């Protein structure tokens, strides 16, 4: 699958896709977005399949995600 992205790269790419999908997309834009999602899915396989089992693990994960998104806005 090639080089994996780091955690924050995955969070930021996933957030970008989510924000774009909430807009009114035409068929061509939706197709482009799906192709982008396929790339992110391959690059972030570990990130997307890593479950957070306990409340503590979920809280740590949520803080990491929030930090990545905050850092992206700087």
Residue pairs with C-beta under 8 A, 6 or more apart in sequence:
1 42
1 43
1 45
2 42
2 43
3 43
4 43
4 44
4 45
4 46
5 13
5 43
5 44
5 47
7 47
7 64
7 68
8 67
8 68
8 71
8 72
9 43
9 44
10 40
10 43
10 44
10 47
10 48
11 47
11 64
11 65
11 68
11 69
12 68
12 69
12 72
13 36
13 40
13 43
13 44
14 40
14 44
15 69
15 72
17 33
17 36
17 37
17 40
20 33
21 33
25 33
41 48
52 58
52 60
52 61
